[in-house]
Amino acid sequence: MWPIVGLAFGTVLGLAGAFGGFVAFVLVLGLGIAGYVAGRAVEGEIDLAQVFTRRSV
């Protein structure tokens, strides 16, 4: 499944870069990364509370 997801994401990035320019490419890339992190958090594979909580030294 992941190779197909990667192929689809790469195709979308390519189209964004070709038709929208560099800013669209970076925007699609950033939103893709945010969606990936959100999906991993929903699946329970990462805990965002640990990532964004300050630690006392």
Backbone bond lengths (Angstrom), bond angles and torsions (degrees), N, CA, C in turn:
res aa  C-N    CA-C-N  psi(-1)  N-CA   C-N-CA  omega(-1)  CA-C   N-CA-C  phi
1 M - - - 1.441 - - 1.522 111.27 -
2 W 1.328 118.39 -41.52 1.465 120.61 -175.44 1.526 113.71 -64.81
3 P 1.343 119.55 -34.33 1.469 117.68 174.72 1.527 112.69 -61.71
4 I 1.326 117.45 -35.53 1.466 120.82 178.26 1.520 110.34 -69.05
5 V 1.327 117.11 -41.06 1.464 120.67 176.81 1.528 109.77 -62.62
6 G 1.313 117.38 -43.40 1.460 120.86 177.93 1.512 112.46 -63.06
7 L 1.331 117.06 -39.44 1.460 121.23 177.40 1.520 110.66 -64.19
8 A 1.322 117.68 -43.87 1.464 121.24 179.28 1.523 110.97 -64.44
9 F 1.322 116.84 -43.37 1.463 120.66 179.95 1.526 110.58 -65.50
10 G 1.307 117.68 -40.29 1.455 121.17 177.59 1.523 112.10 -64.52
11 T 1.327 116.02 -38.38 1.456 120.07 177.55 1.519 111.40 -65.22
12 V 1.323 116.65 -43.22 1.464 120.56 178.07 1.524 110.40 -63.54
13 L 1.331 117.61 -42.66 1.466 120.21 177.59 1.522 111.31 -62.46
14 G 1.317 117.00 -40.52 1.456 120.47 178.39 1.513 112.37 -63.55
15 L 1.317 116.50 -43.74 1.462 120.04 178.05 1.521 111.90 -65.78
16 A 1.330 116.70 -39.95 1.464 119.93 178.18 1.521 110.37 -63.87
17 G 1.315 117.07 -40.46 1.458 120.59 178.36 1.511 112.81 -68.57
18 A 1.334 116.69 -37.44 1.463 120.36 -177.13 1.525 112.13 -73.61
19 F 1.323 116.73 -41.42 1.459 119.49 -173.59 1.527 113.54 -102.02
20 G 1.309 118.23 -22.39 1.460 120.21 -175.63 1.515 113.44 -110.12
21 G 1.311 117.91 -12.69 1.450 120.56 -179.01 1.519 111.82 88.98
22 F 1.321 114.11 -171.49 1.465 120.73 -174.48 1.521 112.20 -67.37
23 V 1.330 117.86 -38.14 1.466 120.70 -178.28 1.529 110.18 -64.01
24 A 1.317 117.59 -42.53 1.464 120.47 177.71 1.523 110.82 -65.01
25 F 1.332 116.70 -38.26 1.464 121.11 177.97 1.525 110.36 -60.13
26 V 1.327 117.13 -48.14 1.464 121.45 -178.71 1.526 110.55 -66.60
27 L 1.328 117.56 -38.33 1.459 120.83 178.66 1.528 111.30 -63.24
28 V 1.319 117.09 -46.44 1.469 121.02 178.47 1.525 110.51 -63.95
29 L 1.325 116.95 -40.56 1.462 120.69 178.49 1.525 110.91 -62.58
30 G 1.333 117.58 -46.48 1.460 121.46 179.40 1.516 113.05 -62.64
31 L 1.326 116.45 -43.16 1.461 119.77 178.48 1.522 111.35 -68.10
32 G 1.315 116.92 -33.38 1.467 119.90 176.15 1.515 111.83 -65.46
33 I 1.317 116.46 -42.00 1.464 120.32 178.12 1.524 110.56 -65.12
34 A 1.343 116.87 -42.34 1.464 120.41 177.96 1.528 110.88 -61.92
35 G 1.322 117.24 -41.52 1.461 120.83 177.72 1.510 112.27 -65.22
36 Y 1.326 116.62 -38.07 1.469 120.91 177.85 1.529 110.43 -62.73
37 V 1.323 116.61 -46.41 1.472 120.93 179.99 1.527 110.32 -64.59
38 A 1.333 117.12 -42.03 1.464 120.38 178.86 1.530 110.55 -63.34
39 G 1.313 117.22 -41.29 1.463 120.42 178.17 1.513 112.55 -63.46
40 R 1.340 116.19 -40.81 1.468 119.39 177.72 1.530 110.61 -65.63
41 A 1.344 116.92 -35.65 1.464 120.22 178.90 1.527 110.71 -68.01
42 V 1.317 117.04 -40.63 1.463 120.66 178.92 1.526 110.66 -65.41
43 E 1.314 117.08 -37.96 1.464 121.49 178.15 1.528 111.59 -69.89
44 G 1.319 118.12 -16.90 1.455 121.81 -179.24 1.510 113.93 87.64
45 E 1.335 117.34 12.74 1.462 120.60 -178.30 1.526 112.43 -81.19
46 I 1.333 116.81 -25.02 1.470 120.01 174.18 1.520 108.24 -132.26
47 D 1.317 115.36 152.61 1.459 121.72 179.00 1.520 107.94 -110.62
48 L 1.335 116.79 107.04 1.459 120.62 -177.16 1.529 112.16 -68.05
49 A 1.319 117.93 -23.20 1.461 120.48 177.72 1.531 110.34 -63.77
50 Q 1.322 117.14 -38.71 1.461 120.46 178.05 1.521 111.47 -69.56
51 V 1.323 116.31 -33.93 1.464 120.18 -177.60 1.517 110.99 -70.15
52 F 1.349 117.30 -41.10 1.449 120.85 -172.58 1.530 114.38 -101.38
53 T 1.332 118.55 1.56 1.465 121.46 178.68 1.511 109.46 -87.47
54 R 1.333 114.49 136.06 1.474 118.96 177.69 1.519 109.96 -75.43
55 R 1.296 114.35 142.42 1.459 120.51 176.88 1.522 108.35 -103.82
56 S 1.316 116.40 137.67 1.462 118.23 176.54 1.537 108.60 -84.69
57 V 1.314 114.71 138.35 1.475 119.89 -175.69 1.501 110.01 -95.96
